[in-house]
């Protein structure tokens, strides 16, 4: 005679089993479209999660440096560095300003002062626009995401303009102004300014901004795949109602 052995589940095992059932159930939830067709709820949750992640990445980037300029010369064996954040400058700013004073050039902090004053608010607004796109089921989600997609390119364009204006501000009547021609520091790579070599390079903040762009594009792709059937269903229903109205 066979006997069956029943083993009681521990509280931990029961909890895991319940969570597994809940997760499986959430994946099976469906959304009823206007034309009566069905879509999985997870199809709508995926783009929402991706766009919200992009907003988080972009906001994190504003606390990190976007760009660095390193100036090298024999008298400065460790080099002089300036890290550019969206809202401030850090590094050997005072030392470089002292050198630039002899060229009649303005302090580094003068360049892009307005942009830095609004940058934190602007990035938060960009993040909020991305989150707002989560609740929009049409092409306007892409429109709201466009400023965030353009942001790192705007940053680089503005930085190049600042560097250009700064390099062209050499005063020929200053103590050392006649020893150096007006210049434009490189946005990336190696350059030469007078007796100094320069190295310009992107930093982690800028990388994160471009990663956010890639995440946004992925989110918009999933968003379109999820909501295009909804828009088509709404259009079919509207056409059907119009036909019924015309027939009556």
Helices and strands as residue ranges (DSSP letters): H 11-28, E 30-32, E 38-40, H 41-61, E 67-73, E 76-84, E 89-91, H 93-101, G 108-110, H 113-134, H 140-167, G 177-179, E 189-193, E 196-202, H 204-247
